[in-house]
């Protein structure tokens, strides 16, 4: 074994990888799969643990997420840090701006943006904290701006700030300190070698588990929507049963996506992943253009301005307010809403950060911190909001005008996009537009999954690319698919949500340490670069 901070095997099956980290994670995954398969009450036990986690740590999720967002923006604004390059001072970016942004955006948000493009604003139009407190009225025009305010909270600066701070920390230590591109590097830079080696193994294992859980929830929601889309295209009854996707259909979709992601990951980041990411962006703009032409564009423009104005004015209060329940029905309703929406989202984003953050770092070498924050936080936030206003706004307009007659609002969350397509377009247009949505969903899911598999291999190999050998890509892909299918059978999406909220907690502490390590390193480096004028 080598003497580096990450000890990797020199030969054998785990050559190029940290055997202890790889085996420990696999043991935990297999144990989870076996328990979820054999325990009759696995779903209810997970829900109980989830409730306890939210009760004790819900406020931590809220405050921590806001802190990561503020720190990311501050580093891009401070003159002393904004122009620091993530790499040598003379380094240049590896990818074009379009390819760079496409890969980051596709890995970070694509599936959620499709699944929730209609569901998120429709849900908040029906109920949100402003409605609960009596400031606005559910399903009435006075609630539109509030609905988009809460939508943008969950898809705006805060989540992208969580991604950005992890990616920035990893990129800084990897490209300016010549350390391995892996989660443990910030710890190695601050702690003593022996302590860093011991803590690093735990950190890497936590990052891999969070990645598997986060991508598992994303694919879980994605295959639900994919099944509804395939049902609309094919009218095959076996895909949907009693208004819900059948477990057989979901399992087949997971198997298909796992195989596709495996093949893409085997081709490497410079081929399959970049090609799929560029395809994602092109298809996204095509779908957006179709809705701009045929959808409620004027209404979407009004919502963009009103919602963005409302969001920017309310973001301090929304970011730090914690509703912990209380004696009144209103207080309890606010707490329940925050647990079901905001805290769930913050756990989801945090679970995604080791995967997306490492991926952002991988493709962002040579960018300045300010350029990185613009590309990793500001532009994605604006694009998400435009997407929600144009596609979600069309769904809202169809309901407000009476055209939909409640068909979109009453549809399953994962089916609302396809219900909108059916209401908006004539019969001959429904099939091609629905097919475009399905293809885009597949490419986003595959991009997210194959990126996650490569990131897992990067972590377990200590940042060394030669650790991501084909056999390990295949093995991690299979384990990912197995976890998703098992939890879907054990308790459906509730089981996946519970595991994610529980599993994201340890990595939130890791993120805080990474932020502190980055701040300390930037302070030391910028202080050293300032000339001493005392003499």
C-alpha positions, 0 to 999 in steps of 0.5 A: 500500500502507498504512504499517501493520505489515502492508502490504496492497494497496489495489486489485486481486485482493489488495486488503485482503491482504498480497500477498507473504504470500499468494503465497509460501504459495500457491507453497509449497503448489502446489510441495508438491502437484506434488512429492507428485504427481510424485515416486514416493518422496514418502511415504518421503522425508517419513517420513525427514524426519519421523524426523530431525525427531523425533530432533533436536527431539522433546524440544523438542516435549515441553518447549515444550508443557508450558511453554505449559500452565504459563504459561497456568494461572499467568496465570489464578492470579496475582492481578495478571493473572487479572482483566485483561480481554481488551479495555477494562476496561468491555468486555463479551463478544460471545457468550453463554457457551454459544455462546462455549464451543461455538465454542471447543470445536468448533474445537479438539477435535471431530473428534479427540474423535470419532475417538479417543473409543474408539481412544485408551483402547483403544490405551493399554489395549493398550500404554503406557509403564507396560506397557512398563516392567512397572508394569501389564499389557496388556489387564488391569484393572490397566492401566485407570487408566494407559490413561486417564492417558495419554489425558488427557495428550494431550487434557487441560491441555497441548494446551488450554494450547497453544491458550490461550497463543496466543489469549491473546497475540493477544487481549491485543494486539488488544483492549488495545493496539488492534493488528490481530488477527493472528499478527504483532501480538506481534512488532510490539509488541516489535520495531522497525517495520522488523524487525517488518514483515520478521519478520511476513511470515515469521511469518504465512506459517508460521502459514498453512502450519501451519494448512493442515497441521494442519487437513489432518491433522484432516480426513484422520483425519475422512474416514477415520472418515466413510467407515467410518460411511457404510459401516456405514449404507449397506453400499456395498462401494466405500467400504471395500476390504481393511478400509481406506477407498478413495481414491475414497471419501476424495477424495469426502468431502474434496470434499464437506467442502471445499464445505460449509466454503466455503459456511459460511465465506462466511456468516461467523462470526456465522451459519454457524459459530456455528449449526454450533458450537451444533449440534455441542454439542447433538448431542454432548450427545445422543450422550453422553446415549445412551451414558450411558443404554445404555453402561457408565455405572458403569464410566465413573464409576470410570474418570473418578475413577481416571484423573483422580486418576492423571493429576493425580498423574503430570502433572509426570513425564509432561509433562517426561519425554523418552525418547530411545532407548537400548541396551535394548529397553525404552528403545527401545520407550519412545522409539518409543511417545513418538514415535508418540503424544505427540510426534505429538500435540504437533506436531498441537496446535501446528500447530492453534494459529495457527488455533484460537488466533486463533479463540479470540481472535476470540470471547473479547473482553471475557473476563478472563484467568481466565475465558478460561483456565477456558473454554479449558483447564479445562472442555474438558479435563474434557469431553474426559475425560468423553467418553473415559470414557463412550464409550471406557469403554463400548468397554473394558467390552464387551471386558473382559466378553467381549461384543465378543470382540475385534471392537472392539480388532481394528477399524481405529482410525477404525472402532472407534467404529462397531464399538462402536455395532454391539456395544452396540445392537440391530440397529434402533438401530445405524442411527440411532445410527451416523447421529447419529455421522456427522452429528456428524462432518460438522458438526465437520469443517465447523466446523473447516475453515470456521474455518480458512479464515476464520482464514487470510484474517484472517492474510493480511489483517493482521487486517482483516475486509475482506480475507476477500472471497468469492474468497479464501475460495473459493481457500483452500478449494480449496487446502486440499482439494487438499493433503489429497487429494494427500497422501492419494494420495501416502502416505495418513495417514503422509504427512499426519502427516509433513508436520505433524510437520515443518511444526509445528516453525517455529511452535513457535518463534513460540509461544515468542516470543508467550509472551515478548511477552505476559509482557513486556507484562503485566509492563509494564502491571501494573507501571504500574498499581501506585501508587508508594508510595515517596513 
